[in-house]
């Protein structure tokens, strides 16, 4: 009798285990990689954004009836660690695709891994043009507007300035180098009379702002392009304000209007800079209102641009998976190419020609309000309006 009960119990245990395994097998897993420990100002709101997206997707029935699960890893800001994380997510966790990354050099490292291992990769944040052009591959797509797109948006305003003598300040790694190169190219095409009188290349995250400000001032530019962000931006602004670098000079600045970079400046925020950013407090559209309401209800906080990127990355991944009806990488690629969907900024499309999404950005000016930095006079620039022609893209991107 004891033996019979043992075997019956064992059979039930095996059956229960099999059922549990079957339930888990019904989940669709996405791998997510980002620099959480290195850049929390952006990546923590980013994480909140994608967690909200996962919650909404599963509450609406998941992906074709299957629950979406995101498995997240921290790359610590190191390309080698990002590739290791990617390998673990694919080989050990069995994820259907990879998403995320922040720094451009890390985005390129994961893109290369995806290409070698034939894994679908949706890059969230890395902005270097190389991700979709010179080092683009069939397995990699990108959500955020690239350096080219944001530079084109900024040049539209910058070219109207009377300034002829320009200096640049940018972090000395892939993102900064790419941003300066494309801004200079597009600006010089619109304004052949421009002179580039100085370039400063501080190491990312380790700016020695005093010598940088001193060197730029010595070159006596009429305008400055800034590409620094985060703690480096705060140090640059503080030192520049102290030494009067920005007085009487125009400044054009990538990303500075994003709350995660503008908020820490507080009452030190320089006024009148032309910037890309995210004025969440002044966007009045049904799509953004719905996102803002859901985000504030869940977190009792206002969103940052990272929140938008994280949210839309997972929403896009889910839309691709749903359309493909499969986790096969080739079917995911076919589903993603030309796919259009909604976003908090309106409809976006992942272009077939280069796998770049048409998500746009807000351009405006910095101002001080109640002792805090804000964006004013802002307008949304549709990403599709700031991309080169198909013929140009074909020259820039290698054939698959």
C-alpha positions as CSV (number, residue, x, y, z in Angstrom):
1,X,0.0,0.0,0.0
2,X,2.9,2.3,0.9
3,X,4.6,1.5,-2.4
4,X,1.3,2.2,-4.3
5,X,0.9,5.6,-2.6
6,X,4.5,6.5,-3.3
7,X,4.1,5.8,-7.0
8,X,0.8,7.6,-7.2
9,X,2.4,10.6,-5.5
10,X,5.4,10.5,-7.8
11,X,3.1,10.3,-10.8
12,X,1.2,13.4,-9.6
13,X,4.5,15.2,-9.0
14,X,5.7,14.5,-12.5
15,X,2.4,15.5,-14.0
16,X,2.4,18.8,-12.0
17,X,6.0,19.4,-13.0
18,X,5.1,18.8,-16.6
19,X,2.2,21.2,-16.4
20,X,4.3,23.9,-14.8
21,X,6.9,23.4,-17.5
22,X,4.2,23.7,-20.1
23,X,2.9,26.9,-18.6
24,X,6.4,28.4,-18.5
25,X,6.9,27.3,-22.1
26,X,3.9,29.4,-23.0
27,X,5.7,32.6,-21.9
28,X,7.5,34.7,-24.5
29,X,10.8,35.9,-23.0
30,X,12.6,39.1,-24.1
31,X,16.2,39.8,-23.1
32,X,16.9,43.4,-22.0
33,X,20.3,44.9,-21.4
34,X,21.2,48.3,-20.1
35,X,23.7,50.4,-18.1
36,X,21.7,50.5,-14.9
37,X,24.5,50.9,-12.4
38,X,26.4,53.4,-14.6
39,X,23.6,55.8,-15.7
40,X,20.7,55.5,-13.3
41,X,19.4,59.0,-14.1
42,X,18.3,57.7,-17.5
43,X,18.0,54.0,-17.0
44,X,15.9,53.9,-13.8
45,X,13.0,55.8,-15.6
46,X,13.7,53.6,-18.6
47,X,13.2,50.5,-16.5
48,X,9.9,52.0,-15.1
49,X,8.8,52.7,-18.7
50,X,9.3,49.1,-19.9
51,X,7.8,47.6,-16.7
52,X,4.6,49.7,-17.3
53,X,4.6,48.4,-20.9
54,X,4.9,44.8,-19.8
55,X,2.0,45.3,-17.3
56,X,-0.2,46.8,-20.0
57,X,0.6,44.1,-22.6
58,X,-0.1,41.2,-20.2
59,X,-3.3,42.9,-18.9
60,X,-4.5,43.1,-22.5
61,X,-3.9,39.3,-23.1
62,X,-0.2,39.2,-23.7
63,X,1.2,38.4,-27.1
64,X,-1.2,36.3,-29.0
65,X,-2.4,34.9,-25.7
66,X,1.0,34.2,-24.3
67,X,2.4,36.1,-21.3
68,X,5.4,38.4,-21.9
69,X,8.3,38.1,-19.6
70,X,11.3,40.5,-19.7
71,X,14.6,39.2,-18.3
72,X,16.9,42.2,-17.6
73,X,20.7,42.4,-17.1
74,X,23.1,45.2,-16.2
75,X,26.0,45.7,-18.6
76,X,27.8,48.1,-16.2
77,X,28.7,50.4,-19.1
78,X,31.2,47.8,-20.5
79,X,30.8,46.4,-24.1
80,X,32.4,43.0,-23.1
81,X,29.9,42.6,-20.2
82,X,27.0,43.5,-22.5
83,X,28.1,40.7,-25.0
84,X,28.4,38.3,-22.1
85,X,24.9,39.3,-20.9
86,X,23.6,38.8,-24.4
87,X,25.1,35.4,-24.7
88,X,23.6,34.3,-21.3
89,X,20.1,35.6,-22.3
90,X,20.2,33.7,-25.6
91,X,21.9,30.5,-24.6
92,X,20.7,30.1,-21.0
93,X,17.4,32.0,-20.8
94,X,16.2,31.2,-24.3
95,X,14.9,34.7,-25.1
96,X,13.1,35.4,-28.3
97,X,15.0,38.7,-28.9
98,X,17.4,41.1,-27.3
99,X,16.4,44.7,-26.5
100,X,17.9,47.8,-24.9
101,X,21.4,49.3,-24.4
102,X,22.3,53.0,-23.8
103,X,25.8,53.8,-24.8
104,X,26.6,53.8,-28.5
105,X,29.7,51.6,-28.2
106,X,27.6,49.0,-26.2
107,X,24.8,49.1,-28.7
108,X,27.3,48.4,-31.5
109,X,28.8,45.5,-29.5
110,X,25.4,43.9,-28.9
111,X,24.5,44.5,-32.6
112,X,27.6,42.7,-33.7
113,X,26.7,39.8,-31.3
114,X,23.2,39.7,-32.8
115,X,24.5,39.6,-36.3
116,X,27.0,36.8,-35.5
117,X,24.5,34.7,-33.6
118,X,21.5,35.5,-35.9
119,X,19.4,36.9,-33.0
120,X,16.9,39.8,-33.4
121,X,18.0,42.9,-31.6
122,X,15.9,46.1,-31.0
123,X,18.3,48.8,-29.9
124,X,16.6,51.3,-27.6
125,X,18.8,54.2,-27.0
126,X,22.3,54.1,-28.7
127,X,22.3,57.1,-31.0
128,X,25.4,56.6,-33.3
129,X,24.5,56.5,-36.9
130,X,26.7,53.4,-37.3
131,X,24.0,51.2,-35.7
132,X,21.7,51.4,-38.7
133,X,24.1,52.6,-41.4
134,X,27.9,51.8,-41.6
135,X,27.7,48.9,-39.2
136,X,24.0,48.1,-39.7
137,X,22.9,44.5,-40.2
138,X,19.7,42.6,-40.9
139,X,19.2,41.5,-37.3
140,X,19.4,45.0,-35.7
141,X,16.6,47.7,-35.5
142,X,16.7,51.0,-33.6
143,X,13.9,52.9,-31.8
144,X,15.4,56.3,-30.9
145,X,16.1,59.1,-33.5
146,X,19.7,58.8,-34.5
147,X,22.5,61.4,-34.2
148,X,21.8,62.3,-37.9
149,X,18.1,62.9,-37.2
150,X,18.7,65.0,-34.1
151,X,21.5,66.9,-35.7
152,X,19.3,67.7,-38.7
153,X,16.6,69.0,-36.3
154,X,19.1,71.2,-34.5
155,X,20.8,72.4,-37.6
156,X,17.4,73.7,-38.9
157,X,17.5,76.2,-36.0
158,X,21.2,76.6,-35.7
159,X,21.7,77.6,-39.3
160,X,19.6,80.7,-38.8
161,X,22.0,82.0,-36.1
162,X,24.3,84.8,-37.3
163,X,27.3,83.1,-35.6
164,X,30.2,82.0,-37.9
165,X,32.9,80.8,-35.5
166,X,31.9,77.5,-33.8
167,X,33.5,75.3,-31.2
168,X,32.4,71.8,-30.1
169,X,32.5,70.0,-26.8
170,X,31.7,66.3,-26.8
171,X,32.6,63.1,-24.9
172,X,35.4,61.2,-26.6
173,X,33.7,57.9,-27.5
174,X,31.4,56.7,-30.3
175,X,28.3,58.8,-29.5
176,X,30.2,62.1,-29.1
177,X,32.4,61.5,-32.2
178,X,29.4,60.6,-34.3
179,X,27.2,63.5,-33.1
180,X,30.0,66.1,-33.8
181,X,30.8,64.7,-37.2
182,X,27.2,64.7,-38.5
183,X,26.4,68.1,-37.0
184,X,29.5,69.7,-38.6
185,X,28.6,68.0,-42.0
186,X,25.0,69.1,-42.0
187,X,25.8,72.6,-40.7
188,X,28.6,73.2,-43.1
189,X,26.3,72.2,-46.0
190,X,23.7,74.8,-45.0
191,X,26.2,77.4,-43.9
192,X,29.5,77.2,-46.0
193,X,30.7,80.4,-44.2
194,X,31.0,78.5,-40.9
195,X,34.5,78.2,-39.3
196,X,35.2,75.4,-36.8
197,X,37.7,77.0,-34.5
198,X,38.0,74.5,-31.6
199,X,37.2,70.9,-30.6
200,X,37.3,69.6,-27.0
201,X,37.0,65.8,-26.3
202,X,36.8,65.1,-22.6
203,X,36.5,61.5,-21.6
204,X,32.9,60.3,-21.0
205,X,32.0,60.6,-17.3
206,X,35.4,62.2,-16.4
207,X,35.3,65.7,-17.7
208,X,37.8,68.2,-16.2
209,X,35.6,71.1,-16.9
210,X,38.0,73.9,-16.0
211,X,40.6,73.3,-18.7
212,X,37.8,72.5,-21.3
213,X,36.1,75.8,-20.6
214,X,39.4,77.7,-20.7
215,X,40.4,76.2,-24.0
216,X,37.0,77.0,-25.7
217,X,37.1,80.5,-24.4
218,X,40.6,81.0,-25.7
219,X,39.4,80.1,-29.2
220,X,36.8,82.8,-28.9
221,X,33.9,81.2,-30.8
222,X,30.6,82.9,-31.4
223,X,28.6,79.7,-30.9
224,X,29.2,76.3,-29.2
225,X,27.9,72.8,-29.9
226,X,27.6,70.8,-26.7
227,X,27.2,67.0,-26.7
228,X,28.0,66.3,-23.1
229,X,25.2,64.9,-20.8
230,X,24.7,63.7,-17.2
231,X,27.2,64.6,-14.6
232,X,29.6,66.0,-17.3
233,X,27.0,68.5,-18.4
234,X,26.4,69.7,-14.8
235,X,30.2,70.3,-14.4
236,X,30.5,72.0,-17.8
237,X,27.6,74.3,-17.1
238,X,28.8,75.2,-13.6
239,X,32.3,76.0,-14.8
240,X,31.0,77.7,-17.9
241,X,28.7,79.9,-15.8
242,X,31.5,80.8,-13.4
243,X,33.9,81.8,-16.1
244,X,31.3,83.5,-18.3
245,X,31.8,81.1,-21.3
246,X,28.2,81.3,-22.4
247,X,27.7,85.0,-22.1
248,X,27.0,86.5,-25.5
249,X,27.4,83.1,-27.2
250,X,24.8,80.9,-28.8
251,X,24.8,77.3,-27.6
252,X,23.2,74.3,-29.4
253,X,23.0,71.2,-27.3
254,X,22.1,67.5,-27.9
255,X,19.8,66.0,-25.3
256,X,20.0,68.8,-22.7
257,X,16.2,69.4,-22.7
258,X,15.6,65.8,-21.4
259,X,14.4,66.0,-17.8
260,X,17.0,63.6,-16.6
261,X,19.8,66.0,-17.7
262,X,18.0,69.3,-17.2
263,X,16.6,68.7,-13.7
264,X,20.0,68.3,-12.0
265,X,21.0,71.8,-13.3
266,X,18.3,73.4,-11.2
267,X,18.8,77.2,-10.9
268,X,22.1,76.9,-12.8
269,X,20.3,76.1,-16.0
270,X,21.6,78.3,-18.8
271,X,18.8,80.1,-20.7
272,X,18.3,80.2,-24.4
273,X,20.2,77.1,-25.5
274,X,18.7,75.3,-28.5
275,X,18.2,71.7,-27.4
276,X,16.5,68.4,-28.1
277,X,14.5,67.1,-25.2
278,X,11.2,66.1,-23.6
279,X,8.9,68.8,-22.3
280,X,6.4,66.4,-20.8
281,X,4.6,69.2,-19.1
282,X,3.6,71.0,-22.3
283,X,2.7,68.1,-24.6
284,X,-1.0,68.0,-25.2
285,X,-1.9,65.1,-27.4
286,X,-4.3,62.1,-26.7
287,X,-1.5,59.6,-27.1
288,X,0.8,61.4,-24.6
289,X,-2.0,62.2,-22.2
290,X,-2.8,58.5,-22.0
291,X,0.8,57.5,-21.3
292,X,1.3,60.3,-18.8
293,X,-1.8,59.4,-16.9
294,X,-0.8,55.7,-16.7
295,X,2.8,56.5,-15.7
296,X,1.8,58.9,-13.0
297,X,-0.8,56.5,-11.6
298,X,1.7,53.7,-11.3
299,X,4.7,55.6,-10.1
300,X,3.4,58.9,-8.6
301,X,6.2,60.6,-10.5
302,X,6.6,62.4,-13.8
303,X,8.2,60.6,-16.8
304,X,11.6,61.3,-18.2
305,X,12.7,60.6,-21.7
306,X,14.1,57.3,-20.5
307,X,10.5,56.4,-19.5
308,X,9.3,57.0,-23.1
309,X,12.2,55.0,-24.6
310,X,11.7,52.0,-22.2
311,X,8.0,52.0,-22.7
312,X,8.1,52.2,-26.5
313,X,10.9,49.7,-26.8
314,X,8.8,46.9,-25.2
315,X,5.6,48.0,-26.9
316,X,7.5,47.8,-30.2
317,X,9.0,44.4,-29.4
318,X,5.5,43.1,-28.5
319,X,4.0,44.4,-31.8
320,X,6.8,42.8,-33.8
321,X,6.3,39.4,-32.0
322,X,2.5,39.6,-32.4
323,X,2.7,40.3,-36.1
324,X,5.3,37.6,-36.7
325,X,3.3,35.0,-34.8
326,X,6.6,33.3,-34.2
327,X,10.0,33.8,-32.4
328,X,12.0,32.8,-35.4
329,X,14.4,35.6,-36.1
330,X,13.8,35.7,-39.9
331,X,10.1,36.0,-39.3
332,X,10.7,38.7,-36.7
333,X,12.7,40.7,-39.2
334,X,10.0,40.3,-41.9
335,X,7.4,41.5,-39.4
336,X,9.4,44.5,-38.2
337,X,10.4,45.8,-41.6
338,X,7.8,48.5,-42.5
339,X,5.8,47.9,-39.3
340,X,3.8,51.0,-38.1
341,X,2.4,51.4,-34.6
342,X,1.3,54.0,-32.1
343,X,3.5,55.6,-29.5
344,X,3.2,58.4,-26.9
345,X,4.6,60.7,-29.6
346,X,2.2,59.5,-32.3
347,X,2.6,56.9,-35.1
348,X,6.0,55.5,-35.8
349,X,7.3,53.2,-38.5
350,X,10.4,50.9,-38.6
351,X,11.8,51.6,-42.1
352,X,12.6,48.6,-44.2
353,X,15.6,50.2,-45.9
354,X,17.7,50.7,-42.7
355,X,15.6,49.4,-39.7
356,X,15.5,52.9,-38.2
357,X,12.2,54.0,-36.6
358,X,10.7,57.3,-37.4
359,X,10.2,58.3,-33.7
360,X,10.9,62.0,-33.5
361,X,12.1,64.4,-30.9
362,X,11.2,67.8,-29.4
363,X,13.3,70.8,-30.2
364,X,13.1,74.0,-28.1
365,X,15.1,76.3,-25.9
366,X,16.1,76.1,-22.2
367,X,14.6,78.5,-19.7
368,X,14.4,79.0,-15.9
369,X,11.0,78.7,-14.3
370,X,10.6,78.8,-10.5
371,X,14.3,78.0,-10.0
372,X,14.1,75.0,-12.3
373,X,15.2,74.3,-15.9
374,X,12.5,73.8,-18.5
375,X,12.1,73.6,-22.2
376,X,10.1,76.4,-23.9
377,X,9.0,77.2,-27.4
378,X,9.2,73.5,-28.2
379,X,7.8,71.7,-31.2
380,X,7.8,68.0,-32.2
381,X,9.9,67.1,-35.2
382,X,8.7,63.9,-37.0
383,X,11.6,61.6,-37.5
384,X,10.7,60.7,-41.0
385,X,11.2,64.4,-42.0
386,X,14.9,64.3,-40.9
387,X,16.3,61.3,-42.7
388,X,18.3,61.2,-45.9
389,X,17.0,59.8,-49.1
390,X,16.8,56.1,-49.8
391,X,19.6,56.5,-52.4
392,X,21.9,58.1,-49.7
393,X,21.0,55.4,-47.2
394,X,22.0,52.7,-49.7
395,X,25.4,54.2,-50.0
396,X,25.8,54.4,-46.2
397,X,24.6,50.9,-45.3
398,X,26.3,47.6,-46.3
399,X,24.3,45.1,-48.2
400,X,23.0,42.2,-46.1
